Amino acid sequence: MDLKKILIVGLGSIGLKHLRIAREIFPESIIGVLRHKKTNEGTAGADKIFFDLSQAVKFQPQIAIICSPASEHVKISSALVGQGVHVLIEKPISDNQKGLEELNCKAIKNNCVLAVGYNLRFLPSLMKFKNLIDKNLIGNPYSVRSEVGQYLPNWRKTDYRDSVSAKKILGGGVLLELSHELDYLRWIFGEVESVQAEIGHQSKLEIDVEDTAHIILKFKESKNKSNLLASLNLDFIRHDKARICHVIGGKGTLRWNGLTGDIDLFEPDKTEWKNIYKYEMDQDESYKDEWLHFIDCINKKITPKISFQDGIKVLNIIESIKIASSSGKKVLVR
């Protein structure tokens, strides 16, 4: 693919990252950016700046990376896919189900690749973690404990109250903003059958969305005829930063640390953890691999590693979690 024109939609922190990576990987391409702020500030690396969607469509990009608030993803993606543009949508694909199937049908009709930006799946440490579980290193998994959290004001470099994470209308809250965990748990352990949950605004943060979620996921019956249970904790309130997953199996416990790239094993009859894998990577590496995979899918006409349907399934789980929390009941995931 002779990539002449690239469009980056949205110039928040993730949009700026994608702009930097696009310029590095494709130095000869013309890069346009679509943003809502009527300013050229922070657009180093871009060749063209648009403040209106129709202008961006007329630019006729070949690919687009959608980094706008989740509430705008479907509208913007649909306009671009309608013109034959291949689209990578940063997670989550949307803040609701409206228009998703129509967008998917339009992409199929126009032979467009639709990919979803759950970049954690490109981390070598997480791929190794999955591989070790699949190879039965710890036997059959009995229980999973996953958590991720960071204090929102420390996470967002500008005023956290103005960030996407803080506003319901933009698709904020821990369920949507930290949905990476739901994606990778599905990827490793299969489809989720049902959920139980409590979500809420526990802190004094000035936001109108949930800052904490405690979730129980029940996975569909596995080959060993059991329904694996996983506990998942998401939050914006912890002052220490964490991204970690424990898998307890019949032959030991495996621990993945997504911040350090470590995988540790606790074997039966041992008294301490043993480090069995470590991969330190720079913060851009998984995003670069995601970019190259996206282009490869276009060139080879193959389904992305994280497909649009994967994004829909994560959103289905999120909506089921919300229902479970408000009803106090176990909810089946459709």
C-alpha positions as CSV (number, residue, x, y, z in Angstrom):
1,M,0.0,0.0,0.0
2,D,1.4,3.4,-1.1
3,L,0.3,5.3,2.0
4,K,0.0,8.9,0.8
5,K,-2.6,10.4,3.2
6,I,-3.2,9.7,6.9
7,L,-5.9,11.2,9.2
8,I,-5.6,11.5,12.9
9,V,-8.9,12.4,14.6
10,G,-8.6,14.0,18.0
11,L,-5.4,15.4,19.6
12,G,-5.7,14.4,23.2
13,S,-2.8,12.5,24.7
14,I,-3.5,9.4,22.7
15,G,-4.0,11.4,19.5
16,L,-0.7,13.1,20.0
17,K,0.9,9.7,20.5
18,H,-0.5,8.4,17.2
19,L,0.5,11.5,15.4
20,R,4.1,11.1,16.6
21,I,4.2,7.5,15.7
22,A,2.6,8.1,12.2
23,R,5.2,10.7,11.4
24,E,8.0,8.3,12.5
25,I,6.8,5.3,10.6
26,F,5.6,7.1,7.5
27,P,7.9,10.2,7.1
28,E,6.8,10.8,3.5
29,S,3.0,10.6,4.0
30,I,0.8,13.7,4.2
31,I,-0.8,13.7,7.7
32,G,-3.9,15.6,8.5
33,V,-5.5,16.1,11.9
34,L,-9.1,16.7,12.8
35,R,-9.6,18.5,16.1
36,H,-12.4,20.5,17.8
37,K,-10.1,23.2,19.3
38,K,-9.7,26.0,16.8
39,T,-5.9,26.3,17.3
40,N,-2.7,25.1,15.6
41,E,-1.1,24.5,19.0
42,G,0.3,21.0,19.6
43,T,0.1,20.0,15.9
44,A,3.8,19.5,15.2
45,G,4.2,16.7,12.7
46,A,0.9,17.4,11.0
47,D,0.8,18.8,7.4
48,K,-2.9,19.8,7.5
49,I,-5.3,20.8,10.2
50,F,-9.1,20.5,10.0
51,F,-11.8,21.7,12.3
52,D,-14.7,20.2,10.5
53,L,-15.5,16.6,9.7
54,S,-16.5,17.4,6.1
55,Q,-13.1,19.0,5.5
56,A,-11.4,15.9,6.8
57,V,-13.5,13.7,4.5
58,K,-12.6,15.9,1.5
59,F,-8.9,15.4,2.4
60,Q,-9.5,11.8,1.1
61,P,-7.2,9.9,3.6
62,Q,-6.5,6.3,2.9
63,I,-6.5,5.4,6.6
64,A,-7.7,7.2,9.8
65,I,-7.0,6.7,13.5
66,I,-10.0,7.7,15.6
67,C,-8.9,9.2,18.9
68,S,-11.9,11.5,19.6
69,P,-14.2,10.9,22.6
70,A,-16.0,7.6,22.5
71,S,-19.3,9.3,22.1
72,E,-18.2,10.6,18.6
73,H,-16.5,7.4,17.3
74,V,-19.4,6.0,15.3
75,K,-20.4,9.3,13.6
76,I,-16.9,10.1,12.5
77,S,-16.0,6.5,11.5
78,S,-19.2,6.1,9.5
79,A,-18.4,9.3,7.5
80,L,-14.9,8.1,6.7
81,V,-15.8,4.4,6.0
82,G,-18.5,5.7,3.6
83,Q,-15.7,7.1,1.5
84,G,-13.7,3.9,1.6
85,V,-11.3,4.9,4.4
86,H,-9.7,2.1,6.5
87,V,-10.2,2.9,10.2
88,L,-8.5,2.1,13.5
89,I,-10.8,3.1,16.4
90,E,-9.1,3.7,19.7
91,K,-10.8,1.8,22.5
92,P,-13.7,1.8,23.4
93,I,-15.4,1.6,20.0
94,S,-18.3,3.7,21.4
95,D,-20.2,4.6,24.6
96,N,-23.3,2.7,23.4
97,Q,-24.5,0.3,20.8
98,K,-26.2,2.8,18.5
99,G,-25.0,2.7,14.9
100,L,-22.5,-0.1,15.4
101,E,-24.0,-2.7,13.2
102,E,-24.7,-0.1,10.5
103,L,-21.1,0.9,10.6
104,N,-19.9,-2.7,10.3
105,C,-22.2,-3.3,7.3
106,K,-20.9,-0.1,5.6
107,A,-17.3,-1.2,6.2
108,I,-18.0,-4.6,4.6
109,K,-19.7,-3.0,1.7
110,N,-16.8,-0.7,1.0
111,N,-14.1,-3.3,1.7
112,C,-12.7,-1.2,4.6
113,V,-10.7,-2.7,7.5
114,L,-12.2,-1.8,10.9
115,A,-9.8,-2.4,13.8
116,V,-10.0,-1.6,17.5
117,G,-7.1,-0.1,19.5
118,Y,-6.7,-2.4,22.4
119,N,-2.9,-2.1,22.2
120,L,-2.2,-4.3,25.3
121,R,-2.6,-7.3,23.2
122,F,0.6,-6.3,21.4
123,L,2.6,-6.3,24.6
124,P,5.1,-9.2,24.5
125,S,4.7,-9.9,28.2
126,L,0.9,-10.3,27.9
127,M,1.3,-12.5,24.8
128,K,3.7,-14.6,26.7
129,F,1.4,-14.7,29.7
130,K,-1.4,-16.1,27.5
131,N,0.9,-18.6,25.9
132,L,2.0,-20.0,29.2
133,I,-1.6,-20.4,30.3
134,D,-2.5,-22.0,27.0
135,K,0.5,-24.4,27.4
136,N,-0.9,-25.6,30.7
137,L,2.1,-24.3,32.8
138,I,-0.1,-24.0,35.9
139,G,-2.7,-26.6,34.9
140,N,-6.3,-25.8,34.7
141,P,-7.1,-22.2,35.8
142,Y,-9.3,-22.2,38.9
143,S,-9.6,-18.5,39.6
144,V,-8.5,-15.1,38.1
145,R,-7.9,-11.8,39.8
146,S,-7.2,-8.8,37.7
147,E,-6.9,-5.1,38.7
148,V,-6.0,-1.8,37.2
149,G,-6.0,1.6,38.7
150,Q,-4.4,5.1,38.8
151,Y,-5.3,8.4,40.5
152,L,-7.1,10.3,37.7
153,P,-5.6,13.8,38.5
154,N,-2.1,12.2,38.2
155,W,-3.0,10.4,35.0
156,R,-4.3,13.3,33.1
157,K,-1.7,16.0,32.4
158,T,-4.3,18.8,32.0
159,D,-7.1,19.5,34.5
160,Y,-8.7,16.0,35.0
161,R,-12.2,17.6,35.3
162,D,-12.0,18.6,31.6
163,S,-10.8,15.2,30.4
164,V,-12.7,12.5,28.5
165,S,-12.4,10.2,31.5
166,A,-14.3,12.6,33.8
167,K,-17.4,13.2,31.7
168,K,-20.3,10.9,30.9
169,I,-21.3,12.8,27.8
170,L,-17.8,12.0,26.3
171,G,-17.8,8.3,27.3
172,G,-15.8,8.6,30.5
173,G,-15.8,6.4,33.6
174,V,-13.7,3.4,34.5
175,L,-15.7,0.8,32.6
176,L,-15.1,2.4,29.2
177,E,-11.7,4.1,29.9
178,L,-10.2,1.0,31.5
179,S,-11.8,-1.6,29.3
180,H,-8.5,-3.0,28.2
181,E,-8.8,-5.5,31.0
182,L,-12.2,-6.8,29.7
183,D,-10.6,-7.3,26.3
184,Y,-7.6,-9.2,27.4
185,L,-9.5,-11.4,29.8
186,R,-11.9,-12.4,26.9
187,W,-8.9,-13.0,24.7
188,I,-7.2,-15.3,27.2
189,F,-10.1,-17.1,28.8
190,G,-12.9,-17.0,26.2
191,E,-16.4,-15.5,26.2
192,V,-18.1,-14.1,29.3
193,E,-21.4,-15.8,30.2
194,S,-22.6,-13.6,33.0
195,V,-21.5,-10.8,35.3
196,Q,-22.2,-9.5,38.8
197,A,-21.0,-6.0,39.7
198,E,-21.0,-3.0,42.0
199,I,-19.9,0.3,40.4
200,G,-20.0,3.8,41.8
201,H,-18.5,7.2,42.5
202,Q,-16.6,6.6,45.8
203,S,-14.2,9.5,45.9
204,K,-14.3,13.3,46.0
205,L,-13.2,13.6,42.4
206,E,-15.2,16.2,40.5
207,I,-16.5,13.8,37.9
208,D,-20.0,12.7,36.8
209,V,-19.0,9.0,36.1
210,E,-18.1,6.0,38.1
211,D,-14.6,6.0,39.6
212,T,-14.7,2.4,40.9
213,A,-15.9,-0.9,39.7
214,H,-15.8,-4.3,41.4
215,I,-16.8,-7.1,38.9
216,I,-17.2,-10.8,38.9
217,L,-17.0,-12.4,35.5
218,K,-18.2,-15.9,34.8
219,F,-16.7,-17.4,31.7
220,K,-18.5,-19.9,29.4
221,E,-17.8,-23.6,30.1
222,S,-14.2,-24.5,29.2
223,K,-12.7,-27.8,27.9
224,N,-12.3,-29.0,31.5
225,K,-16.0,-28.6,32.0
226,S,-15.8,-25.8,34.5
227,N,-17.0,-22.2,34.5
228,L,-13.9,-20.1,35.4
229,L,-14.6,-17.1,37.7
230,A,-12.6,-13.9,37.5
231,S,-12.7,-10.8,39.8
232,L,-11.9,-7.5,38.2
233,N,-11.3,-4.2,39.9
234,L,-11.1,-0.9,38.1
235,D,-10.5,2.5,39.6
236,F,-9.5,6.1,39.2
237,I,-8.7,6.6,42.9
238,R,-5.6,4.7,43.9
239,H,-2.5,6.7,44.5
240,D,-0.2,3.8,43.6
241,K,-0.4,2.8,40.0
242,A,-1.2,-0.8,39.2
243,R,-2.0,-3.2,36.3
244,I,-1.7,-6.8,37.4
245,C,-3.3,-10.2,36.8
246,H,-3.1,-13.4,38.9
247,V,-4.2,-16.7,37.5
248,I,-4.5,-19.5,40.1
249,G,-4.2,-23.0,38.7
250,G,-3.9,-26.6,39.8
251,K,-0.1,-26.5,39.4
252,G,0.7,-23.0,40.7
253,T,-0.1,-19.4,40.3
254,L,1.0,-17.1,37.5
255,R,1.3,-13.3,37.9
256,W,1.5,-10.7,35.1
257,N,2.6,-7.1,35.8
258,G,1.6,-4.9,32.9
259,L,3.6,-2.0,34.2
260,T,7.0,-3.8,34.5
261,G,6.6,-6.5,31.9
262,D,7.3,-9.2,34.5
263,I,5.7,-12.7,34.7
264,D,6.2,-14.5,38.0
265,L,5.4,-18.1,38.9
266,F,4.6,-19.5,42.4
267,E,4.9,-23.2,42.3
268,P,3.5,-25.8,44.8
269,D,5.6,-26.4,47.9
270,K,7.7,-23.2,47.2
271,T,7.9,-20.2,49.6
272,E,8.4,-17.4,47.1
273,W,7.7,-16.1,43.6
274,K,10.1,-16.9,40.8
275,N,10.5,-14.5,37.9
276,I,10.3,-16.5,34.6
277,Y,9.9,-13.7,32.0
278,K,10.7,-10.0,31.7
279,Y,10.3,-7.6,28.8
280,E,11.0,-3.9,29.3
281,M,9.6,-1.9,26.4
282,D,9.2,1.7,25.6
283,Q,5.7,3.2,25.8
284,D,5.4,3.5,22.0
285,E,6.4,-0.1,21.0
286,S,3.0,-1.7,21.4
287,Y,1.4,1.2,19.5
288,K,3.9,0.9,16.6
289,D,3.2,-2.9,16.4
290,E,-0.5,-2.1,16.4
291,W,0.1,0.3,13.5
292,L,2.1,-2.1,11.5
293,H,-0.5,-4.9,12.0
294,F,-3.3,-2.5,10.9
295,I,-1.4,-1.8,7.6
296,D,-0.6,-5.5,7.2
297,C,-4.4,-6.3,7.5
298,I,-5.1,-3.7,4.8
299,N,-2.4,-5.0,2.4
300,K,-3.2,-8.7,3.0
301,K,-7.0,-8.3,3.3
302,I,-7.1,-10.2,6.6
303,T,-9.1,-9.7,9.8
304,P,-7.4,-7.6,12.5
305,K,-6.2,-9.2,15.6
306,I,-8.6,-7.0,17.5
307,S,-11.6,-6.9,15.3
308,F,-14.7,-4.6,15.3
309,Q,-16.7,-7.6,16.7
310,D,-14.2,-7.8,19.6
311,G,-15.0,-4.2,20.4
312,I,-18.7,-4.9,20.3
313,K,-18.4,-7.9,22.6
314,V,-16.5,-5.7,25.1
315,L,-19.2,-3.1,25.0
316,N,-21.8,-5.8,25.5
317,I,-20.0,-6.9,28.7
318,I,-19.8,-3.2,29.9
319,E,-23.6,-2.7,29.4
320,S,-24.3,-6.0,31.2
321,I,-22.1,-4.8,34.1
322,K,-24.1,-1.5,34.4
323,I,-27.3,-3.5,34.5
324,A,-25.9,-5.9,37.1
325,S,-24.8,-3.0,39.3
326,S,-28.1,-1.1,39.2
327,S,-30.3,-4.3,39.6
328,G,-28.1,-6.1,42.2
329,K,-28.5,-9.3,40.2
330,K,-26.4,-11.6,38.0
331,V,-26.8,-10.6,34.3
332,L,-26.3,-12.8,31.3
333,V,-24.1,-11.2,28.6
334,R,-25.7,-11.2,25.2
